Amino acid sequence: MEKNGNNRKLRVCVATCNRADYSKLAPIMFGIKMEPEFFELDVVVLGSHLIDDYGNTYRMIEQDDFDINTRLHTIVRGEDEAAMVESVGLALVKLPDVLNRLKPDIMIVHGDRFDALALATSAALMNIRILHIEGGEVSGTIDDSIRHAITKLAHYHVCCTRSAEQHLISMCEDHDRILLAGCPSYDKLLSAKNKDYMSIIRMWLGDDVKSKDYIVALQHPVTTDIKHSIKMFELTLDALISFNKRTLVLFPNIDAGSKEMVRVMRKKGVEHHPNFRAVKHVPFDQFIQLVAHAGCMIGNSSCGVREVGAFGTPVINLGTRQIGRETGENVLHVRDADTQDKILQALHLQFGKQYPCSKIYGDGNAVPRILKFLKSIDLQEPLQKKFCFPPVKENISQDIDHILETLSALAVDLGGTNLRVAIVSMKGEIVKKYTQFNPETYEERINLILQMCVEAAAEAVKLNCRILGVGISTGGRVNPREGIVLHSTKLIQEWNSVDLRTPLSDTLHLPVWVDNDGNCAALAERKFGQGKGLENFVTLITGTGIGGGIIHHHELIHGSSFCAAEFGHLVVSLDGPDCSCGSHGCIEAYASGMALQREAKKLHDEDLLLVEGMSVPKDEAVSAAHLIQAAKLGNVKAQNILRTAGTALGLGVVNILHTINPSLVILSGVLASHYIHIVKDVIRQQALSSVQDVDVVVSDLVDPALLGAASMVLDYTTRRIC
């Protein structure tokens, strides 16, 4: 067995202190147990696991069929600051005998608890290699100090987010010993929501409770401001009583101040109130079902800002305990809850909503990465830590070589003929593309989109691409805030008032963005094309229809009813041809692919299209391409039609220059190169002198719709503070 110089099994000690850290460590423990040819597992249980008042949660470890090698009673009761210090001291006294007996090669320590600090200190002083899970994160209170202290003691680091990885690098940790894996608990979370859940809801909340019609509350003391956190807990309970919804309240953890919080619960009569169910512990598998189907979660647990994002469940995060955490848009922060009304208002805002699923903290593949990382550890390497001074590497991707991944997006382009899905990297490279004919019915189309996206997401893992989300480009008018196609083009049937976000987000557990193809073309130019770095520019798509997008002050303009940049329906003639929108004289009626096809058919019907050197087979429909070919071969009538179309487009561009005054106009689409010179001529003849210097260029992007859809994902920032 070859493992980077190791010629024996790796002896791994996993130490767990409480119900919260076990939910992160258990998936790793199962993974280690499944590979006995590589690993020997020792389990050490200490902290609040062994206390009856906190649910004797060591039993769930036994129920998971793990052999507990050692139980250490390390908690000094009192639930105040001094008791926390004494508990660390007691653990430091007891741990050396255990570690001398087990002699592990690696000690796995999780998170930011005072028990974990004792574990890391003991292992470091006894020359045992430490693997720290969830380092580099920023939350609040004393947890930050403990977490970063463990980071400095640890030899290897497994972090959950890109920001956490950068924090570790900034703290001078060795790049090669940092693994960006995601949170291990997400490996269970992302497959959990589809299981039977109503029996679990009834077990904990009663037979009369429905999904999305209850609240989960989990609030812990803030050890750096105990008095204020107790007051906030009291206000929270008052608000929940007033809100009058069935609520599952979990007892706080063992930190200083927890005893006072329990007194508040009893003073308010929570344990006997008909709307409340107060419990010490819920098994993790059942807990994630409860939060996945809750109408809201409230409190200050890290679970609310981390794991719950995987389901899009609304969360109200109270106070400062998680103030530095990265959060999805499902989290509403109430920093200073000085009145009951503020929390009650937050409950009214959040309860019953459904947000996009978030993968900030993991994509469901953390454990395989961690096991691979463990196998790569060379026990022959020197134990002494090396720090990187200074952390100057500009490349944000610092994953170890054998699991280096590319941040990517799934891009969907919904056209009148084809449905395309692509994996697009952060640099705009189309890693892989899939194309199918666009079905005619709504149901077939939705099913095909889901099928193609699921296949692409699975292929992305094999291609070492980490998918951050899904972006969809579609014809018609779109509400991007809700992810709904309001009105589609006539080319895409049965595609009005369609919610695209929900089915994709529920299936893929990914955030989803939707916009129309014109806006996506503008976004593509802003990120990857000739609009990069420009404050103001306009994109026009010249294809089957005419569309476009406006970038103003670096931002995309949607308009009050999501109808901005409908350039195809600028009227350039009062007596022009009929347009598909019901009006006439629009640019699209002159310059679109459909308009050119219409004119080509007229010429062909009159035997005026074909010239020497070209032909149209009987089974082939006449198209705009035939008109362009005829014009190139000298057909004067075809040339006049193209000139008229280009002039109409040019007049539209002049109107745009006079209205919006962009610094650049980008023509995109298959017809752009045929119109560019005519458009410039019209500008010289018709535009005010003050805008004649504005440049008009042809896009050099191959797939602007796909790249624009991807850019919605790649440029998105998820932090939301209210």
N, C-alpha and C positions, 0 to 999 in steps of 0.2 A: 504494500500500500504506500503510494508515493504522495506525500503532502508537503511540498516545498521543503524538503530536508527532514521532515519528521518521519520516523520509522515505527511509530506506535500510535495507538488511538489517542485522541486529544481528550484529556479529562477536563470537563467543563462543570463548574459549580455555578448554579443559578440560585441567587438569594432573593427571596420575596418578602416584603414587609407588610403589605396591606392589599385589600381587594383591588385597588386601582392599579397598582404596578403589576399584579398578577395577570390582569387582562392583557397587558402588553407582553409580558414574559411567557405566558402559557403557549401562544403560537410557536415561539422559538423552542420551547421545551418539547412540544410535540414533534417539531421538525428534527431536533437532535435525537429524540427517542426513535424516530423512524429510520435512522442511519447508524445502527449499532456497530457497523464495520468501521466507522470513522470516529465515533464519539462514545465517551462514558459520561453519564449525567449524574451529578450529585445535587440534591435539592435541600436548601437550608431555609427554614421558615422562622421568622422572628417578628417583632413589632406587634401591631394590633391584630394580626391574624389569630393570635392565641388568647385574645381577651373576649370574654363572654358578652360584655356590653357592646362590642362592635361586631357581634355575630359569629364569633369562632370561625372565621372564614377559611381557616386552614382545612376545614372539612371539604371545601370544593376542590382543593388540590388532591385530596385523597379520592374524591369522587371521579376526578379525571384520570385516576389510575397511575399517579406518580408516587414512587416511594420517597417519603420524606426522610432523608438521612439524619437531620438534626433539627430539633425544635429548641429555640432559645427564647426564654422569657426575658425581654430586654426593656419593657415599658415600666417606668416609674409613674404611678398614677398621681394625679393632681391636675392634669390638663392646664398647666400654666407654663410660663417661660422656663422657670427653674426645673420643672419636671422634664421638659424637652432636653435640657442640658444633661440632667442626671441620666436620662435614658441613653443618650449618646455615650456617656461614660460607662454605663453598665454594659452596653454592647461591646465597647472596646476592651473591657475586662474579659468578657466571655468568648469573644471570637478567636483569639489566638490558638486556644486548645482545639477548636473545631478545625481551623485551617491547617494546623500541624497534623491532625489526624487524616484529613481528606487529601491534602497535598494536590490541589487542583493546578492544572496548567493555566487555565483562564477562569477568572471570576467575572460573571456578567452582572452588572449593577444597573438599575434603572432609575432615571429621573432625578428628583430634586428634594427627596425627603430627608429628614435628619437621620433616620435609620440607615439610608443609603450612604450618607457621609461617613458614618461609622464603618460600614462595610468597605468602602473605598480606602479609607485611612488604614484600616487593618491590613488589607491586601497589599497596598503600596509599601508599607513598612516591612512586610514579610516577603517582599520580592515576588509577588504573584501578579501576573499580567491581568490588567483590568480592561474589560470591554464595556464602555458606557453607552447606554441606550438613551436617545433623546437629548443629547447634549446640544449646546449652541442655541437653544430656544430662549426667548425672552417672555416672561409672564409678568411678574410683579412680586412684591413683598420679599420676605427672606428667602423664598424659593430660588430666586435668581442667584443670590450669593452662594447658596448651597450647590446649585447645579453647576455653576462655573468653577467652584472649588473642586468638585468631583472631576470636571473636565481636566483640570491641571494635574490631578492624580492619575487619571486614566491613560492607558497606553494606546488604546484603539477606540474609535468613535463611530457609532451608528446614528445618523441624524435623519430627520423626517422631511425637512423642507430645504429648498435651495438657500433661503435666507439663513437658516441654522448652519448650513455648511459654510457659508461665507463668514458667519460669526466665528466659527471654530478656526477658520483660516486666519481671521483677523486677530484671534487670540494666540497666534503663532504655533498652532498645532500642525504636525507634519501632514502635508497633503496626502501622502500615500497611505496614511493610517486613518483616513476619514472615508466612510462609506455613506453615500446618500441612498438610503434604502426605502424610505417611507416608514410609516408607523406599522408595527406588526399586527396591531389589533384590526387594521383595515383589511387584512387578509380574510378575516371572518366577516367584517362588517358588510363588505360589498356583495356577499352572497346571502346575507341574512334576511333581507326584507321580503323575499318571496316565500318564506316558510310560513306555516300556520301560526298565526299570532293571536287570534281572538281568544283562544283558551288561556293564553298567558295574560292577556288584558283582564279577562274575567277573574283569574286567580288572584291578581294583585289589587284590582280596583272594583270588582263586583260584576254581577251578571248583567246589570242594566247599562253598562258603559259601552259606548261605541267608539270605533277608531276615529281619531282626530278630534275627539270631544272630551279630552282630559289633559291634565298638566302633570309634568314631572318636575319636582323641585329638589335641588341638591345644592346646599349652601354650606361653606366651610368658614371657620374664623380666619381673619387676616391677622397674622401674628405680629405684624408691625403696627397695627392699629386695632387692637382687640375691642376696645370700647365702642368705636364707630361701627365695626362690623357686626357687633351684637345689636346695636340700634337699627342697622339696615335690615338684619334678619327679622326683627320685630315688625318693621314696616312692610317687609315682604309678606309675612304671614297675614297681617291686617289686609293687605291688598288682595291676597288670594281668598281670604274669607269673603271680602266684598265682591270679588269677581264671580264667586258662586259656581265654580266648576269642580268636578271630582279631581282630586289632586293626590298624587303619590309623593309623599315627603320622605326622603332618606335622611337618616341621622348624619350629623357632620362627622368628619374624621377626628383623629385624636389630638390634633394640634391644640396649643394653648388657646383657651377661650371656648372650647367645645362644650365644657360642662355648663357654662353660662348659657350657651345657645340651647342646650337641652332643657334648661330651666325655663327659657322663653317659650319653648314648644309646650311645656306642661302648663305654664301660666295661661297660654292662649287656649288650652284644651284641645290641642291638635289631635292627640291620640284617641279622643272620644268624639270628635266632631264628625257628623255624618258625611261631610264632603271630603274628609281626609283619610288617607291610609298611611300611617307612619311606620316605617320599617327600618331595621338596622342594616340589612344587606339583601340585595337581589343578585342571583347568579348572573354572570356577564352575558351569557347567551340569551337569557330572558330580558335582562336590562336593555340590551340593544333593540330587541323587539318593541319594548315599551316606548323608548325614545323615538324609534323609527316611525311609529304610528300615533305619536302624541300630537295634540293640537299646538303644544308649545312646551319648551323646557325653560326653566328659570333658575337662576342661582349664580354661582361663581366657580363651578367645577371646570377643570380643563376639558372634561368630556364634552361640555356644551359647545366650546369653541373649536374642538378638534373632531372627535368622532361623529358627533351629531350632524356635522356638515355633510357627511356621506349620504344622508337621507334627505337633505333639504328641509329638515324640520325647523320651524322658527325657534330662535333662542333669544332670551333676554339675559344678557351678561351684566351682573350687578357689581359695582364697586371697582376696586383697583387690583384684585387678586390676579386677573388675567389681562391686565391693561396692555401688555406688550405683545400678546399673541397675534399671529396672523389668523385672520378669520375670513370665512366666506360671507356672501351677502345675506345669508340667513340670520346673522347675528346682529342684534340691536343692542348697543352699549348704553347702560345707564350708569354714568360714572359717579354722580353724587346724588344718591336717592335720599334727599333730605325730607321728603314728604311721602305719605302713602299714595297720594294722587299721582305722582310722577310714575311710580311703578304700575299703578292701575291703568294709567294711560298707555304705558308700554304694552301691557297685556291686551288691551283693546286693539292696538296697532298690529300685534304679532299673531294673536291666537287664530288658528285655523288657516293660516297662509301656507303656501307650498313654494319653496324656493328651488332653484337648480341644485343638483347634487354637486358637491365640491370634492376635489381630490388633492387639495393643498397638502394634506398630510399623508397621502399614500395612494397607491393604485392597485393594491391587492396582491403584490408580488414581493413584499418585503422579506418574508422568511427565506425563500430560495436565495435571495441576494445575501442575507446574513450568513446562511450556512456556507455559501461559497466563500464568503469573506473569512469565516472561521477556518476553513480548510486551507486558506492561503497563508495563514499565520505561520511563520517559521520560528520554531522554538530555539533554533540555533542562533538567531539574531540577538545582539546585545539587548539586555533588559532596559538599560538606561534610556530614558526618553530623550529625544532630540527635538528642539524647537526651531521653527523657521523664522529667522529675523532678517529683514522685515517681511511681512506678507505682501509682496508686491506683484504677484502674478495677476495679470489682467484678465486672463481667460477664466470666465466664470464657471466653466465645467471642469471640476477637479476630481471626478470619480476615478477610482483606481482602474487601471487599464483594462482588466479582464471583464469589467461590467460597465464600461463607459457607454453612456446612453445619450441620445440626441433628443433634446426637447422638441416636440413636434405637435402638430394639430391635425385633426381629421377635417378635411375640407370637402363640402358637398356642393356641387353645381347642378341645379335643377333647371335644365333647358327645355325648350319646346319639343326637341327630338330625343336628346340623350340625358341620362342621369349619370353623373360622374362623381366618384369619391376618390380622394387622394390623401396620402400621408405627406404632409409638408413640414419640412424642418424649419428651425428658427431663421436660417439664412435664406429661405425661400426656395430651397431645392425640393422638387417633387420626387420623393423617395420611391413611391409606387402609386400607380393610378389604376382605377377600375372603371369600366364604362359598360352601361347597359341601356337598351332602349327604354325611354320613359313610358311606363304603363299609362293607359287612358283613364283608369278609374282611381278614385281616392284611396280605396282600401289596398289595391294592388301596389300603388305608388308608395304608401307608408310602409307596407311590409317589405318592399324591395329596399327602401332607404335603410330600414333597420337591419335587414340581412346584410347589405353591403358594408354598413358601418361596423357591425359585429365582426365580420370577416376581416376587415381592414384593421380593427383594433387588435385582433388576435395575431395577425401578421406583423403588426408593429412590434410586438414583444420579440418575435424572432429576428426582426431587423434592428433590434437594440434601440428602438424609438420609444420615448416616453410621451404618451398622448396627454396633453393638458386640457383638451376640450374639443368641442365640435363647432365648426362655423358653417353656416348654410347660406348660399347665394341662390336667390330664386327671382323669377320675373314677377312684376306686379308691385302693388303697394304693401308694405310690411310695417308692422308695429314692432320695432326691435326691442322695446322695453319688455314686452310680453312674449316675444318669440312667435307672433301670430301673423300669418299671411292674410291680410284683409281682403284684397281683391287681386286676382291674378290676371295675367294676360290671356287673350283668347287662345293662345297656343297651348296653354296648360289647363285642361278641363278639370272640373270638380276640385278646385283649389282655392276656394274662398272661405274666409273665417276658419282657417286651419291652424291649430296649435301644433307647431313642430317641436317646440322645446320640451314639452312634458314627456311624450313617448320616448324620445331619444335619451333624455336625461334619466328617466326611470330604467331604461334598458341598459345603458352603458355606464351609469353612475358617473357621468361627466357633465360639467357645465356646457350649455348650448347657447349659441348666438345665431340670430337670423337677420338678414337684411336683403334688400333687393340687389340685382346684379349691377345696376349702375353705381350704387353706393359702394359695393364691393370692389368695383374696378377702381374707384377713387382711393379706397383704402389700400389696395395693392400698389398703386403708384406712390402713395405716401410712404409705405414701408420699404418697398423693393424697387420702385421704378424711378421715373424722372421727376416725380414730385417729392422725393426724399429730401427733407430739410427745408422745403419751401413752406412759407406761412399761409399763402393763399394760392390755390390753383383750381382748375376745373377739368374734369374728364368727361369726354363724350364717347359713348359706345356706338359704333356704326355696324350693326349686324342685321339679324332678322327684323328687329325693331331699332328704335333710336332711344338711348337712355343716357344716364350720366350721373355724376356726383360732384358735390361742391366741398372743398376743404377751405375753411375760413379760420384764421388764427390757429392753424394746425388741427382743427377739429372738424369732423364731418357734420354737415348741416342736414337735418331731417325735415325741418319745418313743423308747423303747429299741428298738421294732420298727416305727417309723414309723406308729404307730396312734393317736397323740394326736389329740384333738379330733374323734373319731368321735361327735359329739353326736347324730346321727340314731339311734344305737343305745343311747342311754340308756333304760333301762326305766322307764316311769312307771306301769305297771299289770301285775299278775301274771296277769291273765286277759284281756288286751287282744287285738286282732286279730293275725294272723300277719304277720311282717315278712319282707322279702326276704332278710334275713341268716340266716333259719332259726329265729330266736327269735320271741317275740310280746310285745306290749305296748310296743314301742319307739316313740319319738317319731315316727320315719319312718312307722310303720304307721298313725299317726293324722294327721299334719300335712303329709306330703309331697304333691306334685302327684299322684303315683300313687295315694296313699290317697284323696284327694278324688275322683279320677276313678273309683275303685272304688265309692265311696259314691254318686256321681252316677249310675252305671250301675244300681245297685240301685234307686234312686228311679225312674229312667226306666223300668226293667222293670216296676215296679209302678204306672206312670202317675202318679207323685207328684212328678215333677220340674218339669214345665212349668206355668207360671202365665200369666196373661194378659199379653200383651206380649212373649212369647218363643216360639221354636220351634227345633227341631233338624231340619235337612234329613235325608232318608233316607240319603244317601250320606256324611253327616258323622258321625264317631265322637263319642260323648258324652265330654266332658272336664271337668277341674276348673273351667275357665272358665264352663261352663254352670251348675255348682253355685253359683259366686259370683254369677253373673247372677240366678239364681233367688232367692238370699238377699236380694239388693238389691231385688228386686221383691216381697218380702214373704213368700216361701215359708218357713214356720216350720220345717219339717223340715230344709231346707237351712241355715237359720240355726243350728239346733241342732247340725248336723254341723260347721259352721265353728267354733261356740263350743267344742265338744268338742276339735276339732283345736287351736285356740288355747290351750285349757287344758292340753292335753298338752305343747305347746311351752312354755307358761309354767312348768309343773312342771319341765321340763328346765332352763329358765333358772334357776329357784330352786336346783336342784342344782348348777349351775355357779357361782352366786354363793356358795353355801356351801362349795364345794370349792376354787375358784380365787381367789375374791374379787377380780375385776377392777374397774377404775375405770369401765369403760364396756362395755355390750353393744350391738353393732351388728347389727341384723337386715338381711340382704341377700337379694336374689332377688325373683321376681315376686309371691310371696305375703306378703312382709314387711308391706306396708301394711295387709293384711287382718287380721293377727294382732296388731299392735302394742298396741292398746288392751286386748285380752283378756290379753295377756302381762303388762302393767303391773298389771291387776286381780289376777291370780294372785299376783304378787310382793307386793302390798299385803296379801293375805290369808294367804299361806303362808310368806313369807320371814322370817328373823330380823330384828329391828328394826335390827341393826347393818349390814345390807346393803340395806335398803329405799331408801336414798338413791341407790344406784347407778343411773345413768341408762340407759335403753334407748331407742335411736333407730333410725330407718330409714336405711339407707345412701342417700346421694345420688349414688353412682357409677353410671354407665350400664352399663359393661362391666367389672365387677370381675374376672372371670376373665382377660380380656385384659390389663387394667392390672396385675394381680398377676403374670402371666407376664412382662410387660415389666419390672416392678420388680426381679425376680430378676437381670436383666441390668444394669439401670441402677444398682443399688446395689452391685454386686459389686466387691471389691477383689482384684487379682490377685497382690499381692506375697506370696511364701511363703518363709519363712526357717526352716531346721532347724539 
